[in-house]
Amino acid sequence: MKVLFDFRQYQQSWKRGIGRFVISLYKYMLMEDEGLEAYGLFTNKMEMPEMPRIIKERVRFVELEKLGSDNEPAVFDPGGSDNKPGISEPGDFDFFFIGEFLTNLFEVYPRSVVTRCRDIVGVMHDFILIIFEKDYFKTEEPRRHYLNRMSQARYATHFFCNSDCTARDSAKYLKRPASDFTTIYGGVDEDVFTSEASRPYLPAERENSIVYVSANDYRKNNEALISAFGSALKSGRIPEDSKLFLSGGGVEAGIAEIKKATKKSGLKLGREVVVTGYIPDADLCALISRSRASIFPSLYEGLGLPILESYALGTPCFSSNVSSTAEFTLPEASFDPSDIKDIETAIIRIFNEPDLCRASLEFGRKLLKKVNWTVAAQKTLQKLRELKASGSGKTTPRGGRTAVFLKQNEWNDRIRIAKEHGVKEDMCDFFVDVKKRDEYETLLREASNVFPAEFYDYANRVEMYGVQLFGKPKFEKD
């Protein structure tokens, strides 16, 4: 099986989050299948971070900007060998494996790539922006861009989801059958987060602190957590020296709101509430390991990896009872993140019910035996083998949508043109003969259902539209 893995997401965010998820999945897939023929797509527009050893040894990297060029080879071997052939013919790969779908069209589906791949598959992480669109989209333009990206994701054959919650959301928002999604979860980085996984839970040996690995994001619910922590302190039901740590990249960007919430709760920033921001892995592990518990009051997550990391470090976790976090949390240790009183009750239980904390940790340790990178890689490889054996990468037709081809000078007349053919604008996908990214971005300011004309070549190949189209796909001269 020959797979072209997309490393561009890892280049963009390699420290934690999606970038780490992607690189871990690729690493374990290589470990589980010694015969897997792996290539890695990267861009010269971003630096390439350090790679795990097995990736250096097994993956032949493809430079996007040189792919398809007759002047320079597109493939190089990071191990130093130059005796491997380059890529020249379309259809070289069984799969193009995308690390993250919901990004710009030209970046997700480079034409020089998709023409060389039989099928497109990849990871779907979450639909946060559309679920909380009122909080994230203050104007219509970014919302159109996001809807366009959701449309792009429909061209993939199969999706690997980081939770059952994401799989359900994907089926709902992409309007695809449940069979098009496989939940693989993911796991912790075992080189980092397993040093104290088996130690007993002894509250007396821990500090009177709880930690939230968060970010500067509305759904992370930082202000509600601070309010609940303040109420718990005032109640006298948790130790007077208790501290709440807010850690994670970007937390400090929301320091104004955190200061306001801290002051309103009668607390002092730097004393009861400590903002660490991003800290190195070793420091984060030490912080979690010495805390009574970690807490995760997020309103929505696609995965919630810090929950698993807490368990791996031998620390219980109390978390939201919504979205994916409910899949990773002992029911008795869960709470309603929209109810500050419920969050307060959870905090009080952390400091007063050691048996519940032990039960949470035991639940987590059992969970890690089923939710880890080895299992995720095995599930992914098995599904890829099934897809390859079936010989079919066809997706389901898009429910009566019509492909409309336009020249750039026809764009302003698109509604009239569609109406003349008896279809509504919102039931069309417009394919326009734009050649440059800025031209395409201009069209996106006015509509989300617009694509470069050449993208129809792939859309047609996966039978997204059938025979429902009008216009001239190749824009022949009249």
N, C-alpha and C positions, 0 to 999 in steps of 0.2 A: 504494500500500500504506500502510495506516494502522496505526501501532504505538504502544502506550502503554508507554514504558520505565519501569521501576521504578528510581527514584533513591534509595530509602531506604537501600540498602546503602552507597551512596557517602556519604550523610549520616553514616552510622555510622562508617565507616572510610575516610576519604578520603586519608590521607597515603600509605599503601602497601598492599600486599596486595590483598585482594579488591576493596576500594573503587576502587583505582587501575585494576585490571583492568577493572572494569565501565565506568568513565567513559571509558577508552581505547577499548573496543569500541564504545560508543555514538558516540563522536566520529568514529571511522573509518567506521562505517556511514553516517553523515550525509555524510561526504566522498565516499564511493563511490556514493551514490545521491542525486542532487540532487532527485529527485521524491519521496523518502520523506517522508510526512506524519508528523511525530514529535510526540508528547506525552510529558511526563515526570511521573510520580507522585511526590509528595513528602509528607512529614508535617510538621505545624507543631510536633511534639514535639521536633524536633531542628533545629539550625541548618543552613542551606544553605551549604556551602562555595563557594569561588570556582569558576566553571565555565569551560571552554575557550570561546573566542570563538564557534566555530561552533554550540555548544550554546545559547549565549545568543541567537544570531540565528535559529536554526531550530526550537527546541523550545518548545512551549507547555506550561506547567506546570499540573498538576492537583493541587490540594490535597485530600488524602484526606479530611480531616475535613469538607470542604464538599461533597464529591461526593455528589450525590443530594439536596442541600438545596434547598428552594424559596426560601430567604431570601437566600442569597448566591451569587454565581457561583463555580464551582469552578475556572475557568481564568483564569490571568493570563499576560501576555506580558512576559518579563523585559526585552524591548527597549523597553517603554514604550507600545506600542500598545494601545488598548482597543477596537478595532473588529472584533475577532474573536469569533464566537459561542461560547457556552458549550457544555457537554455536557449533554444531557438525555435522549436516548433510548438504551435498551439496544441492543447490537449495533453500537456506534459504531466499534469497533476490530477490525481483522483479528487482531491479536495483543496479548496482554499479555506483555511480555518481562521476566522476573524475573532479577535479578542474582544471587540466592542463594536456593536452595530450603530448605535445612535450618535453618529458623528457625520461630518460633511460628506456628501455623495462622492466628490472627486477623490476623497481620501479613502473611503470605504471600498469602492469598486474601481480601482484603476483599470482602464480598458486593457492595458498590456498584461494585466494579471488574469482577469476573468476569462479572456479568450484562451488561456492556457489551462483552465481548470474545468473539470467535468461538473463538479458541484460546489456550491458555497454553503458552508456550515459555520457555526460559531457560538459564542457565549452571549446569552442575554442576561443582563445584571439586574435591571429594575426599570420601572416607569415612573420614577419619582416626579419628574417635571410635569407630566401630564396629569398625574393624580393630584398634585398640589399646584396646578397651573395658575390659580389666582395669586399664589404667593411667589411664584417664580417668574411669571410672564406679566410684566407691567405694561407692555405694549403688544400689539398684534404681530409685529414682525418676527420676534424670536419664537413666538408660538408657531407661526407658519414654518419656520425652519425646522422646528422639532417634529411637526406633523409630517414634513417632507422626509425626515430621517426615518420615521416610523414606516412610511411607505417603502423606503429603500429596503428595510429589513425584510419585507415580504418576499423579496427575490431569493432568499436563502431556502435551501432544501430542508434543513433541520436545525433546531436550536438546542443548546445545552444550557440548562438553567441552574442557578445557584441555590434555588429553593423551590418547594412546591408552590409557595406564594408567587414567585416570579413566573413559574410555569402557567399558573392560572391567569395572572395578569397578562402574560404574553398572548395566550389564546384569545383573551377578551379583546385586547387592543389591536392585535394584528389580524384578528378575525380568521384564525387558523384552527384546525382540529387539534384536540389534545395530543393526538399521536405524533404531531410534529415537534413535540417538546419532550426532552428527557431531563429529569432532575438529577444532577450529579453532586450537588452541594459544593464541596471543596474541602478545605481543611486548614490547619495551622501550619506554619513553617516549622517543621520539627527540628530544624537546626537551631532554632531560636527559642521556641516556646514550650520546651518539654523538660527543662532542667529540674523542676520540682513537682512533676506531675503526680508522683505517688506518695508525697509526704502527708502525714496525718493533719487534719484541720484542728489546730489548737489556738483558740482565740487569745489566750494569755500571751502567746508568743508573737502576736501581731499588733500593729499600731491601731489606734482608734481612728481609722480613716476608711473612706470608700473612694473608688476611682471610677471616673467615666471617661472612656476613650471616645472623644467627641469630635466636633468640627464646628465651624461657623456656618450654621445651616438651620433654617427655621424648624425643619422636622426633627432635628436633634434634641429640641425641647430643653435647652440649657436653663432658661429662665424659670421654667416650671420646677425643674430639679432643685435649683437654688432656693426657691420659695419653700418647697417641701422640706429641704434640709434645715432651713431656718426655723420652720415650725417645729420640727423634731427636736432641735436644740432647745427652743423655748419651753417645750413641754417637760423638759427635765428627764426624759426617758431614754436619752442617749448620753454618753459621757461628755462632760463639759469641754474636754480637749479634742473632741471629734473634729475631723477635717474632711472636706470634700475636694478632691483633686479633679480638675478638668484638664485632660491631656489630649494631644492629637494635633496634627497639622491644620492650621487655619483657625484654631480656637481663639488665639489672640486677636485675630481680625475682628472678632465680635466683642472686644473688650469693653466697649462703651455700654452695650446692652448688659453685659455681665456685671459691670460696676453698678449700673442702675438697679439691677435685680438684687445684687448683694446688699446694697445700701437699704433698699426697700424692705429687705428681710431682717434688718438689724444686724447684719454680719459685716465683717471687715475683710476686704480682699487682701490676700497674702497671709491671713491668719486662719479664719475658719474656711475660707474658699481660696484655693490655690490654683492658679492657671499656669501650667507648665508649657503649653504649646507643644510643638513637635520636639520630642527628645529621642535620642538613639535607642535602638532596640534593647540594649542591655539595661539602660536606665528605666525604660518602660516596664520591662520584666521585673526588675527589682521593686518598683513602685506597686505593681499589681500583687506581687508575691507577699509583700508585708502588710497589705491592706486586709481589713476584715472581709471585704467582698468587693466585687466590681458591680456597677449598676448601669443599666442600659435603658433609659426612658424614651427611646426614639419613637416617633409617631409612625414611621415607616422605614423598613429596610428591605433590600433585596436579599441580603445574606445576614449580616451582623457578625462578621468575623471576630471582633473583640470578645464576644461571648465565648466562642470556642477557645480563643487564646487564654482567657481567664481560667477555664477548666484545665487546660494543659499545664498551666503554672500552679495548679493546686489551690486555686481560689474560687469560691462559689460565685455565682452571678445571679442577680435578681434583675428581671427584664420585663419589657412591655409584653402584653398579651395580644398584640396585633401583628399583622404581616408576618415576615419570616421569623422574627424573634420568638414568636409563640412556638415554633417548631423546635427551638433549641433550649427552652426553659422549662424547668419543673413547674407544673401548674401552681403549686403552693407558693412558689417563689416569683410568680408573675403578678403584674398589676396593670391597671388601666392608665396609660400615659396621659390621658386627657383629664384625669382626676387628680389634682394636687394632693388631696387628702389620702388617696390610695397610694401615691408615691411615698408620702410621709409614713404611712403605715408600714410599707416595705422597708424603709430605712430603719425604723424602730425595730422591726423584726430582725434585721441584720445584726444589731447590737445586743439583742436580748434572747434570741433563739438559736443557740449554737447547733442544736440537733437539726434544725431546718437548714442551716448553712451546710452541715455535713451531708444532708440529703440532696441538696442542690449540687454539691460537688460530686457525689456518687452518681447522680443522674448524668452529669456532664462527662464523667469518665467513661460511662457506658456508651454515651452518645459518640464519643470520639472514636470508638471502635468501629462505628458504622459510617461516621462522617469524617472522612480523611482523604488525603490526596491519592492514596493507592486505590481506594474504592472509586473515587471520581474518575481516575484515569482508566480503570478497567471498564466502567460503564460507558465512557466516551469511546474507547477503542471498539468495544463490542457493537455499539450502534453504528460506527463508521463501517465496520466490516459488513453489517447487515445492509447498509445503504449501498455499498459497493457491490455486494452479491446480488442485490435486487436489480441492479443495472438501470435504475430509474431515479433521476433527480428532479422529477417534475413536481412542481407545486400545484396547489389547487387554483383553478381560474378565479379571477377576482370578482365573482358575483355580479356579472353584468356590466362591469366598467368598460369604457371604450377608450382606445388609444387614438389620440388626435395628433396629427403631424402638422406643424406650422413652421413657416419661415419667420424670421425675426420681425419682418415688417407686417406680419399678420397677427402678432401677439395682441395688440390692442383690440382686435376684432374677434378674439377667441370666443366670447360669449355668443355673438351673433352667428359665427361659423358653427358652433356646437348646436345652437338652436335650429339652424337650417337643416341639420342632419337628424333632428328629432331627439337630441339628448341634452340633459341638463349639465351645467358646468360642473357641479359637484359629483357627477357620475363619470367624469372624464379624467384621463391623465394626459396632459399636454406634453408632447415631445417636440422641442424647438431646436433649430439648427444653430445653437450657440457653440462657440469654439473656445471661449476663454472663461475662466472661473468668475471674473468680475461681471461678465455678461449674464451668467447664470444667477449670480447673487442678486442682480438687479431684478430679475424676474421673480425671485423668491420673495421679494418685498411685497409682491402683489398677490401671490398664490402659493399654496403648498403643494398642489398636485401638478408640478411642472418638473420636467427632466430634460437633460440634453438629448438630442435626437438619437445619437449613437447608442445611448443606453437601451434603446428599444431592442437592439440586436440581442442583448441578453434577456430582456423581458420576454421577447418572443420565444427564445430558446427554452425557457422554462414554462412556456404556455400560460402566461399570466392573462393574456387577452384573447386567445383563440383567434377567431376571424373578425372580431368586433373592432374594426379600425377604419379610419378614412384619412385621406391626405396622401402625400407621397413620401414614404419612408426614406428614400435615397435622395430626395430633392433633385430629381432630374430636371434638366432644362426643358422648358415648354417648347 
